[in-house]
Amino acid sequence: MAKKTIDDLRDLQGKRALVRVDFNVSIKPKLPATRDEAVITDDTRIRAALPTIRALIGKGAKVILMSHLGRPDGQVVEGLRLDVAAKRLGELLGKPVKKVDDCVGPEVETAVAALQPGDVLMLENVRFHAEEESKDDAMRLPFAEQLAKLGDVYVNDAFGTAHRDHASTASVARFLRPAVAGYLIAKEIDTLGHALENPPRPFITILGGAKVKDKLKLIDNMIGKVDALLIGGGMTFTFYKAKGYEIGNSLLDAERVSAVQEILAKAEQRGTAIVLPEDVVITSQSIDEVLANKTGEGIPTRVVDANGIPAGWMGLDIGPKGIAEFSKHIKEAKLIVWNGPVGLSENPAFAQGTAAIAEQMATTDAFTIIGGGDTAEAVARMGYAEQMNFISTGGGASLEFLEGTPLPGVTALDDK
């Protein structure tokens, strides 16, 4: 999937570069009442866009940034304005970043017209307009055309939203050419694409998370491409059920037991080992009780073999035997892709499995790829982010890319 990048753009001096970035950063309070209350708690996504923004500044472009923040659902939400992101970007760039209170309209056009080469302008949250996410072309495309009129070239550097067919991520490229990838998207495509097309071996994938339905397509696409699939998280128990184990009160997707049985048979035929943890950490508490307990203290737990979960108990992490077996595969691997925590890692009582895998991956000689989202957050929280070779900025986007699903925000860009 060879796409043109900003390196393929020649004379950008004085040109308007309309850039889709992903500044959907973590803020607190979670939904502040006003823009002044918003405080960024993790600026990773802003830092990830810096190479592209700096390169465009260096080429003499007028840089106009588009992003979303949170889920305002087509309404103006004061606490989800992008002032906080513009301020932080200015601090990181060491120069002022101008900000407007809309992303289309006369005020925006006036601000764009006043830009000088090397200036940076932050548009307002594109999701304040319902047209941004509309599936109706009659709504979305005119909005995309309005955005396109603000630029001379379009640059998409928002991999985290590349799987969304939205106005600012894909439709804008219908009206503005050239349309190229920024450095972040280019690196994501190159790294994840290499994992699928020409992997060093042994190549293993570790898959966690709660829901089987979210990962079945990925598992199916990986069979025959990887040497082993290590399964953890809540979806483990649907795999156990497919093998005839009793799972107590553990999470079960009953509708997909037969699909999992087909997956197990297909993997055996194609020589891909599906590795399930031999033991699990269980509790007699309900999931609501566990989620309400932020410290993990006082939660009754036991470690049992995978086929020994008693009635009334629920599995929430892999056990010591599972950790040992997963660690063995990690040590032997040359390439590892990890998507999804293998337990309820946000609760200390059920974080040991995820922490052990993160530690093993931090010390392995294999090339390690973290599939964004909850996995990236867990690795960062546990202090291992710097030891990973590549952390994707897109949870859903990286998942769909690895599934083999075309990403609208990428396919819309110019081919080399």
LUMPADO-554465 format. One record per residue (C-alpha): residue in one letter; y, z, x. Coordinates in nm, 3 decimals. Example, Ala and Ser with C-alpha at 12.3 -4.5 7.8 and 13.67 -1.06 7.14 Angstrom:
// residues 2
[atom 'A'; [-0.450; 0.780; 1.230]];
[atom 'S'; [-0.106; 0.714; 1.367]];
***
This chain:
// residues 416
[atom 'M'; [0.000; 0.000; 0.000]];
[atom 'A'; [0.262; -0.127; 0.244]];
[atom 'K'; [0.609; -0.071; 0.097]];
[atom 'K'; [0.945; -0.147; 0.251]];
[atom 'T'; [1.137; 0.156; 0.377]];
[atom 'I'; [1.496; 0.225; 0.471]];
[atom 'D'; [1.409; 0.096; 0.819]];
[atom 'D'; [1.373; -0.250; 0.661]];
[atom 'L'; [1.731; -0.239; 0.535]];
[atom 'R'; [1.975; -0.396; 0.773]];
[atom 'D'; [2.349; -0.380; 0.705]];
[atom 'L'; [2.412; -0.061; 0.505]];
[atom 'Q'; [2.763; 0.000; 0.635]];
[atom 'G'; [2.978; 0.084; 0.334]];
[atom 'K'; [2.692; 0.012; 0.090]];
[atom 'R'; [2.607; 0.252; -0.194]];
[atom 'A'; [2.256; 0.395; -0.149]];
[atom 'L'; [2.127; 0.537; -0.479]];
[atom 'V'; [1.857; 0.784; -0.374]];
[atom 'R'; [1.604; 0.961; -0.596]];
[atom 'V'; [1.522; 1.293; -0.431]];
[atom 'D'; [1.313; 1.582; -0.555]];
[atom 'F'; [1.540; 1.886; -0.557]];
[atom 'N'; [1.335; 2.059; -0.826]];
[atom 'V'; [1.352; 2.374; -0.615]];
[atom 'S'; [1.241; 2.727; -0.694]];
[atom 'I'; [1.534; 2.933; -0.819]];
[atom 'K'; [1.588; 3.282; -0.952]];
[atom 'P'; [1.638; 3.406; -1.210]];
[atom 'K'; [1.383; 3.160; -1.347]];
[atom 'L'; [1.627; 3.034; -1.610]];
[atom 'P'; [1.973; 3.157; -1.511]];
[atom 'A'; [2.238; 3.163; -1.781]];
[atom 'T'; [2.502; 2.991; -1.567]];
[atom 'R'; [2.512; 2.770; -1.261]];
[atom 'D'; [2.668; 3.054; -1.061]];
[atom 'E'; [2.364; 3.279; -1.115]];
[atom 'A'; [2.111; 3.034; -0.972]];
[atom 'V'; [1.979; 3.124; -0.625]];
[atom 'I'; [1.734; 2.903; -0.435]];
[atom 'T'; [1.423; 3.095; -0.325]];
[atom 'D'; [1.252; 2.800; -0.153]];
[atom 'D'; [1.449; 2.506; -0.011]];
[atom 'T'; [1.145; 2.319; 0.125]];
[atom 'R'; [1.203; 2.014; -0.094]];
[atom 'I'; [1.566; 1.984; 0.013]];
[atom 'R'; [1.467; 2.007; 0.380]];
[atom 'A'; [1.201; 1.742; 0.325]];
[atom 'A'; [1.467; 1.492; 0.216]];
[atom 'L'; [1.695; 1.552; 0.515]];
[atom 'P'; [1.554; 1.277; 0.745]];
[atom 'T'; [1.619; 1.008; 0.484]];
[atom 'I'; [1.965; 1.137; 0.393]];
[atom 'R'; [2.067; 1.170; 0.759]];
[atom 'A'; [1.939; 0.821; 0.839]];
[atom 'L'; [2.143; 0.671; 0.555]];
[atom 'I'; [2.452; 0.861; 0.667]];
[atom 'G'; [2.391; 0.733; 1.019]];
[atom 'K'; [2.378; 0.375; 0.888]];
[atom 'G'; [2.721; 0.420; 0.728]];
[atom 'A'; [2.595; 0.423; 0.370]];
[atom 'K'; [2.761; 0.602; 0.080]];
[atom 'V'; [2.479; 0.830; -0.035]];
[atom 'I'; [2.439; 0.904; -0.407]];
[atom 'L'; [2.162; 1.149; -0.492]];
[atom 'M'; [1.969; 1.180; -0.819]];
[atom 'S'; [1.727; 1.461; -0.904]];
[atom 'H'; [1.601; 1.680; -1.184]];
[atom 'L'; [1.572; 2.059; -1.195]];
[atom 'G'; [1.344; 2.244; -1.433]];
[atom 'R'; [1.270; 2.136; -1.789]];
[atom 'P'; [1.596; 2.111; -1.983]];
[atom 'D'; [1.429; 1.875; -2.235]];
[atom 'G'; [1.720; 1.638; -2.270]];
[atom 'Q'; [1.981; 1.910; -2.321]];
[atom 'V'; [2.254; 2.044; -2.093]];
[atom 'V'; [2.133; 2.382; -1.963]];
[atom 'E'; [2.403; 2.553; -1.760]];
[atom 'G'; [2.158; 2.741; -1.539]];
[atom 'L'; [1.979; 2.419; -1.444]];
[atom 'R'; [2.279; 2.235; -1.302]];
[atom 'L'; [2.235; 2.102; -0.949]];
[atom 'D'; [2.536; 2.279; -0.796]];
[atom 'V'; [2.304; 2.520; -0.616]];
[atom 'A'; [2.112; 2.230; -0.459]];
[atom 'A'; [2.430; 2.047; -0.357]];
[atom 'K'; [2.562; 2.361; -0.191]];
[atom 'R'; [2.240; 2.420; 0.004]];
[atom 'L'; [2.220; 2.055; 0.109]];
[atom 'G'; [2.575; 2.076; 0.240]];
[atom 'E'; [2.482; 2.380; 0.447]];
[atom 'L'; [2.180; 2.201; 0.594]];
[atom 'L'; [2.373; 1.880; 0.667]];
[atom 'G'; [2.673; 2.066; 0.803]];
[atom 'K'; [2.911; 1.866; 0.586]];
[atom 'P'; [3.042; 1.888; 0.228]];
[atom 'V'; [2.831; 1.743; -0.052]];
[atom 'K'; [3.035; 1.642; -0.355]];
[atom 'K'; [2.895; 1.717; -0.701]];
[atom 'V'; [2.971; 1.575; -1.046]];
[atom 'D'; [2.879; 1.720; -1.384]];
[atom 'D'; [2.695; 1.415; -1.516]];
[atom 'C'; [2.483; 1.134; -1.377]];
[atom 'V'; [2.637; 0.844; -1.571]];
[atom 'G'; [2.976; 0.772; -1.728]];
[atom 'P'; [3.341; 0.733; -1.624]];
[atom 'E'; [3.362; 1.059; -1.422]];
[atom 'V'; [3.061; 0.954; -1.215]];
[atom 'E'; [3.186; 0.598; -1.164]];
[atom 'T'; [3.523; 0.729; -1.044]];
[atom 'A'; [3.354; 0.970; -0.798]];
[atom 'V'; [3.130; 0.690; -0.665]];
[atom 'A'; [3.430; 0.456; -0.621]];
[atom 'A'; [3.608; 0.721; -0.412]];
[atom 'L'; [3.320; 0.763; -0.165]];
[atom 'Q'; [3.369; 0.673; 0.199]];
[atom 'P'; [3.092; 0.563; 0.440]];
[atom 'G'; [2.882; 0.868; 0.530]];
[atom 'D'; [2.985; 1.066; 0.219]];
[atom 'V'; [2.718; 1.233; 0.004]];
[atom 'L'; [2.749; 1.274; -0.374]];
[atom 'M'; [2.509; 1.479; -0.588]];
[atom 'L'; [2.473; 1.362; -0.947]];
[atom 'E'; [2.393; 1.606; -1.227]];
[atom 'N'; [2.040; 1.683; -1.346]];
[atom 'V'; [1.903; 1.353; -1.481]];
[atom 'R'; [1.685; 1.542; -1.730]];
[atom 'F'; [1.995; 1.653; -1.918]];
[atom 'H'; [1.960; 1.308; -2.073]];
[atom 'A'; [1.658; 1.262; -2.303]];
[atom 'E'; [1.649; 0.896; -2.198]];
[atom 'E'; [1.526; 0.995; -1.850]];
[atom 'E'; [1.178; 1.091; -1.970]];
[atom 'S'; [1.161; 0.877; -2.283]];
[atom 'K'; [0.854; 0.659; -2.327]];
[atom 'D'; [1.063; 0.427; -2.547]];
[atom 'D'; [1.192; 0.132; -2.342]];
[atom 'A'; [1.483; 0.092; -2.582]];
[atom 'M'; [1.606; 0.437; -2.474]];
[atom 'R'; [1.492; 0.461; -2.113]];
[atom 'L'; [1.586; 0.117; -1.978]];
[atom 'P'; [1.956; 0.115; -2.075]];
[atom 'F'; [1.989; 0.456; -1.908]];
[atom 'A'; [1.810; 0.325; -1.598]];
[atom 'E'; [2.049; 0.028; -1.593]];
[atom 'Q'; [2.347; 0.263; -1.604]];
[atom 'L'; [2.208; 0.451; -1.305]];
[atom 'A'; [2.139; 0.126; -1.120]];
[atom 'K'; [2.503; 0.017; -1.149]];
[atom 'L'; [2.599; 0.310; -0.925]];
[atom 'G'; [2.420; 0.165; -0.622]];
[atom 'D'; [2.380; -0.141; -0.403]];
[atom 'V'; [2.031; -0.038; -0.289]];
[atom 'Y'; [1.773; 0.198; -0.441]];
[atom 'V'; [1.577; 0.445; -0.230]];
[atom 'N'; [1.297; 0.657; -0.375]];
[atom 'D'; [1.219; 0.962; -0.164]];
[atom 'A'; [1.087; 1.185; -0.444]];
[atom 'F'; [0.710; 1.180; -0.401]];
[atom 'G'; [0.675; 1.485; -0.625]];
[atom 'T'; [0.786; 1.275; -0.924]];
[atom 'A'; [0.643; 0.939; -0.815]];
[atom 'H'; [0.363; 0.969; -1.071]];
[atom 'R'; [0.621; 0.981; -1.353]];
[atom 'D'; [0.733; 0.657; -1.518]];
[atom 'H'; [1.087; 0.782; -1.572]];
[atom 'A'; [1.425; 0.611; -1.564]];
[atom 'S'; [1.532; 0.743; -1.222]];
[atom 'T'; [1.189; 0.721; -1.057]];
[atom 'A'; [1.065; 0.375; -1.156]];
[atom 'S'; [1.273; 0.195; -1.422]];
[atom 'V'; [1.590; 0.189; -1.211]];
[atom 'A'; [1.413; -0.045; -0.969]];
[atom 'R'; [1.401; -0.309; -1.244]];
[atom 'F'; [1.779; -0.339; -1.219]];
[atom 'L'; [1.851; -0.264; -0.854]];
[atom 'R'; [1.717; -0.444; -0.550]];
[atom 'P'; [1.634; -0.390; -0.276]];
[atom 'A'; [1.421; -0.092; -0.380]];
[atom 'V'; [1.259; 0.085; -0.086]];
[atom 'A'; [1.085; 0.406; 0.012]];
[atom 'G'; [1.250; 0.691; 0.197]];
[atom 'Y'; [1.080; 0.853; 0.495]];
[atom 'L'; [0.916; 1.125; 0.287]];
[atom 'I'; [0.741; 0.889; 0.046]];
[atom 'A'; [0.644; 0.661; 0.333]];
[atom 'K'; [0.481; 0.951; 0.517]];
[atom 'E'; [0.300; 1.068; 0.203]];
[atom 'I'; [0.159; 0.721; 0.138]];
[atom 'D'; [0.057; 0.675; 0.501]];
[atom 'T'; [-0.110; 1.015; 0.538]];
[atom 'L'; [-0.293; 1.025; 0.206]];
[atom 'G'; [-0.380; 0.657; 0.227]];
[atom 'H'; [-0.536; 0.706; 0.571]];
[atom 'A'; [-0.749; 0.988; 0.431]];
[atom 'L'; [-0.899; 0.750; 0.177]];
[atom 'E'; [-0.919; 0.429; 0.378]];
[atom 'N'; [-1.022; 0.522; 0.731]];
[atom 'P'; [-1.115; 0.891; 0.755]];
[atom 'P'; [-1.261; 1.058; 1.064]];
[atom 'R'; [-1.590; 1.231; 0.986]];
[atom 'P'; [-1.711; 1.470; 0.871]];
[atom 'F'; [-1.452; 1.439; 0.593]];
[atom 'I'; [-1.451; 1.720; 0.337]];
[atom 'T'; [-1.243; 1.793; 0.030]];
[atom 'I'; [-1.190; 2.145; -0.105]];
[atom 'L'; [-1.107; 2.150; -0.474]];
[atom 'G'; [-0.998; 2.452; -0.673]];
[atom 'G'; [-0.782; 2.522; -0.973]];
[atom 'A'; [-0.860; 2.635; -1.322]];
[atom 'K'; [-0.947; 2.326; -1.523]];
[atom 'V'; [-1.233; 2.082; -1.468]];
[atom 'K'; [-1.055; 1.814; -1.673]];
[atom 'D'; [-0.770; 1.809; -1.419]];
[atom 'K'; [-1.004; 1.729; -1.131]];
[atom 'L'; [-1.291; 1.523; -1.275]];
[atom 'K'; [-1.128; 1.189; -1.198]];
[atom 'L'; [-1.051; 1.302; -0.844]];
[atom 'I'; [-1.407; 1.424; -0.791]];
[atom 'D'; [-1.545; 1.096; -0.922]];
[atom 'N'; [-1.316; 0.897; -0.687]];
[atom 'M'; [-1.410; 1.109; -0.386]];
[atom 'I'; [-1.787; 1.075; -0.432]];
[atom 'G'; [-1.914; 0.837; -0.167]];
[atom 'K'; [-1.590; 0.868; 0.031]];
[atom 'V'; [-1.628; 1.227; 0.149]];
[atom 'D'; [-1.921; 1.396; 0.315]];
[atom 'A'; [-1.886; 1.714; 0.112]];
[atom 'L'; [-1.693; 1.840; -0.189]];
[atom 'L'; [-1.640; 2.217; -0.186]];
[atom 'I'; [-1.574; 2.344; -0.538]];
[atom 'G'; [-1.393; 2.671; -0.615]];
[atom 'G'; [-1.153; 2.815; -0.870]];
[atom 'G'; [-1.200; 2.839; -1.243]];
[atom 'M'; [-1.370; 2.501; -1.268]];
[atom 'T'; [-1.663; 2.639; -1.065]];
[atom 'F'; [-1.806; 2.799; -1.376]];
[atom 'T'; [-1.840; 2.473; -1.566]];
[atom 'F'; [-2.039; 2.348; -1.266]];
[atom 'Y'; [-2.253; 2.662; -1.281]];
[atom 'K'; [-2.311; 2.606; -1.652]];
[atom 'A'; [-2.412; 2.247; -1.580]];
[atom 'K'; [-2.677; 2.387; -1.346]];
[atom 'G'; [-2.804; 2.625; -1.614]];
[atom 'Y'; [-2.645; 2.949; -1.487]];
[atom 'E'; [-2.515; 3.222; -1.716]];
[atom 'I'; [-2.143; 3.271; -1.656]];
[atom 'G'; [-2.049; 3.567; -1.878]];
[atom 'N'; [-1.685; 3.549; -1.988]];
[atom 'S'; [-1.585; 3.313; -1.707]];
[atom 'L'; [-1.371; 3.008; -1.780]];
[atom 'L'; [-1.577; 2.727; -1.932]];
[atom 'D'; [-1.490; 2.374; -2.037]];
[atom 'A'; [-1.782; 2.327; -2.275]];
[atom 'E'; [-1.680; 1.972; -2.363]];
[atom 'R'; [-1.724; 1.859; -2.003]];
[atom 'V'; [-2.056; 2.018; -1.907]];
[atom 'S'; [-2.238; 1.687; -1.957]];
[atom 'A'; [-1.972; 1.503; -1.752]];
[atom 'V'; [-2.022; 1.752; -1.470]];
[atom 'Q'; [-2.398; 1.698; -1.485]];
[atom 'E'; [-2.335; 1.325; -1.444]];
[atom 'I'; [-2.106; 1.399; -1.148]];
[atom 'L'; [-2.376; 1.611; -0.981]];
[atom 'A'; [-2.632; 1.334; -1.025]];
[atom 'K'; [-2.393; 1.067; -0.896]];
[atom 'A'; [-2.306; 1.273; -0.588]];
[atom 'E'; [-2.673; 1.318; -0.505]];
[atom 'Q'; [-2.732; 0.943; -0.535]];
[atom 'R'; [-2.438; 0.856; -0.310]];
[atom 'G'; [-2.498; 1.119; -0.044]];
[atom 'T'; [-2.198; 1.340; -0.109]];
[atom 'A'; [-2.282; 1.710; -0.098]];
[atom 'I'; [-2.127; 1.916; -0.376]];
[atom 'V'; [-2.103; 2.272; -0.244]];
[atom 'L'; [-2.065; 2.555; -0.494]];
[atom 'P'; [-2.005; 2.915; -0.380]];
[atom 'E'; [-2.326; 3.117; -0.366]];
[atom 'D'; [-2.153; 3.430; -0.492]];
[atom 'V'; [-1.841; 3.526; -0.685]];
[atom 'V'; [-1.604; 3.818; -0.733]];
[atom 'I'; [-1.614; 3.929; -1.098]];
[atom 'T'; [-1.429; 4.171; -1.322]];
[atom 'S'; [-1.493; 4.331; -1.660]];
[atom 'Q'; [-1.125; 4.308; -1.754]];
[atom 'S'; [-0.979; 4.031; -1.970]];
[atom 'I'; [-0.769; 3.759; -1.813]];
[atom 'D'; [-0.460; 3.899; -1.989]];
[atom 'E'; [-0.520; 4.241; -1.832]];
[atom 'V'; [-0.565; 4.085; -1.490]];
[atom 'L'; [-0.250; 3.872; -1.518]];
[atom 'A'; [-0.049; 4.176; -1.627]];
[atom 'N'; [-0.156; 4.364; -1.312]];
[atom 'K'; [0.060; 4.218; -1.033]];
[atom 'T'; [-0.070; 4.448; -0.755]];
[atom 'G'; [-0.444; 4.413; -0.822]];
[atom 'E'; [-0.485; 4.789; -0.797]];
[atom 'G'; [-0.731; 4.954; -1.034]];
[atom 'I'; [-0.900; 4.629; -1.141]];
[atom 'P'; [-1.279; 4.684; -1.154]];
[atom 'T'; [-1.455; 4.420; -0.941]];
[atom 'R'; [-1.805; 4.340; -0.821]];
[atom 'V'; [-1.960; 4.070; -0.605]];
[atom 'V'; [-2.266; 3.901; -0.757]];
[atom 'D'; [-2.474; 3.593; -0.685]];
[atom 'A'; [-2.365; 3.280; -0.867]];
[atom 'N'; [-2.658; 3.298; -1.108]];
[atom 'G'; [-2.614; 3.672; -1.168]];
[atom 'I'; [-2.289; 3.705; -1.366]];
[atom 'P'; [-2.359; 3.963; -1.641]];
[atom 'A'; [-2.242; 3.932; -1.999]];
[atom 'G'; [-1.888; 4.057; -2.052]];
[atom 'W'; [-1.783; 3.992; -1.690]];
[atom 'M'; [-1.564; 3.711; -1.558]];
[atom 'G'; [-1.556; 3.537; -1.219]];
[atom 'L'; [-1.215; 3.499; -1.052]];
[atom 'D'; [-1.282; 3.433; -0.682]];
[atom 'I'; [-1.548; 3.313; -0.443]];
[atom 'G'; [-1.749; 3.585; -0.270]];
[atom 'P'; [-1.840; 3.655; 0.097]];
[atom 'K'; [-2.138; 3.417; 0.099]];
[atom 'G'; [-1.922; 3.143; -0.049]];
[atom 'I'; [-1.650; 3.207; 0.208]];
[atom 'A'; [-1.904; 3.187; 0.490]];
[atom 'E'; [-2.050; 2.859; 0.364]];
[atom 'F'; [-1.708; 2.702; 0.307]];
[atom 'S'; [-1.599; 2.819; 0.654]];
[atom 'K'; [-1.902; 2.651; 0.811]];
[atom 'H'; [-1.805; 2.316; 0.658]];
[atom 'I'; [-1.441; 2.362; 0.763]];
[atom 'K'; [-1.540; 2.430; 1.126]];
[atom 'E'; [-1.753; 2.116; 1.140]];
[atom 'A'; [-1.504; 1.884; 0.969]];
[atom 'K'; [-1.268; 1.634; 1.132]];
[atom 'L'; [-1.056; 1.577; 0.820]];
[atom 'I'; [-0.994; 1.822; 0.533]];
[atom 'V'; [-0.807; 1.767; 0.207]];
[atom 'W'; [-0.747; 2.084; 0.005]];
[atom 'N'; [-0.619; 2.075; -0.353]];
[atom 'G'; [-0.626; 2.394; -0.561]];
[atom 'P'; [-0.673; 2.764; -0.478]];
[atom 'V'; [-1.037; 2.878; -0.498]];
[atom 'G'; [-0.952; 3.197; -0.686]];
[atom 'L'; [-0.674; 3.363; -0.882]];
[atom 'S'; [-0.483; 3.385; -0.554]];
[atom 'E'; [-0.159; 3.520; -0.700]];
[atom 'N'; [-0.344; 3.847; -0.771]];
[atom 'P'; [-0.437; 4.038; -0.451]];
[atom 'A'; [-0.772; 4.143; -0.602]];
[atom 'F'; [-0.883; 3.779; -0.614]];
[atom 'A'; [-0.699; 3.622; -0.321]];
[atom 'Q'; [-0.954; 3.680; -0.046]];
[atom 'G'; [-1.129; 3.345; -0.086]];
[atom 'T'; [-0.810; 3.139; -0.075]];
[atom 'A'; [-0.675; 3.346; 0.217]];
[atom 'A'; [-0.997; 3.302; 0.414]];
[atom 'I'; [-0.995; 2.925; 0.365]];
[atom 'A'; [-0.627; 2.906; 0.463]];
[atom 'E'; [-0.698; 3.105; 0.778]];
[atom 'Q'; [-0.995; 2.885; 0.870]];
[atom 'M'; [-0.793; 2.569; 0.816]];
[atom 'A'; [-0.509; 2.709; 1.026]];
[atom 'T'; [-0.741; 2.746; 1.325]];
[atom 'T'; [-0.963; 2.439; 1.289]];
[atom 'D'; [-0.937; 2.130; 1.508]];
[atom 'A'; [-0.961; 1.909; 1.199]];
[atom 'F'; [-0.664; 1.722; 1.055]];
[atom 'T'; [-0.563; 1.929; 0.753]];
[atom 'I'; [-0.393; 1.798; 0.440]];
[atom 'I'; [-0.268; 2.034; 0.169]];
[atom 'G'; [-0.234; 1.867; -0.171]];
[atom 'G'; [0.094; 2.023; -0.278]];
[atom 'G'; [0.152; 2.238; -0.586]];
[atom 'D'; [-0.021; 2.574; -0.613]];
[atom 'T'; [-0.212; 2.517; -0.290]];
[atom 'A'; [0.105; 2.462; -0.089]];
[atom 'E'; [0.261; 2.771; -0.246]];
[atom 'A'; [-0.046; 2.982; -0.165]];
[atom 'V'; [-0.059; 2.861; 0.197]];
[atom 'A'; [0.312; 2.934; 0.241]];
[atom 'R'; [0.282; 3.275; 0.077]];
[atom 'M'; [-0.003; 3.367; 0.312]];
[atom 'G'; [0.190; 3.256; 0.621]];
[atom 'Y'; [-0.021; 2.955; 0.723]];
[atom 'A'; [0.204; 2.664; 0.630]];
[atom 'E'; [0.318; 2.595; 0.986]];
[atom 'Q'; [-0.043; 2.563; 1.105]];
[atom 'M'; [-0.130; 2.281; 0.862]];
[atom 'N'; [-0.098; 1.921; 0.977]];
[atom 'F'; [0.043; 1.789; 0.651]];
[atom 'I'; [0.158; 1.953; 0.328]];
[atom 'S'; [0.223; 1.711; 0.045]];
[atom 'T'; [0.541; 1.766; -0.154]];
[atom 'G'; [0.378; 1.639; -0.472]];
[atom 'G'; [0.109; 1.837; -0.650]];
[atom 'G'; [0.050; 1.603; -0.945]];
[atom 'A'; [0.150; 1.294; -0.746]];
[atom 'S'; [-0.086; 1.368; -0.458]];
[atom 'L'; [-0.367; 1.438; -0.705]];
[atom 'E'; [-0.316; 1.106; -0.882]];
[atom 'F'; [-0.284; 0.919; -0.552]];
[atom 'L'; [-0.616; 1.063; -0.431]];
[atom 'E'; [-0.768; 0.974; -0.769]];
[atom 'G'; [-0.673; 0.614; -0.703]];
[atom 'T'; [-0.419; 0.607; -0.987]];
[atom 'P'; [-0.115; 0.381; -0.924]];
[atom 'L'; [0.208; 0.581; -0.898]];
[atom 'P'; [0.490; 0.415; -1.098]];
[atom 'G'; [0.758; 0.540; -0.859]];
[atom 'V'; [0.577; 0.375; -0.567]];
[atom 'T'; [0.454; 0.054; -0.727]];
[atom 'A'; [0.812; -0.019; -0.840]];
[atom 'L'; [0.927; -0.049; -0.478]];
[atom 'D'; [0.946; -0.369; -0.273]];
[atom 'D'; [0.631; -0.471; -0.084]];
[atom 'K'; [0.653; -0.546; 0.286]];
***
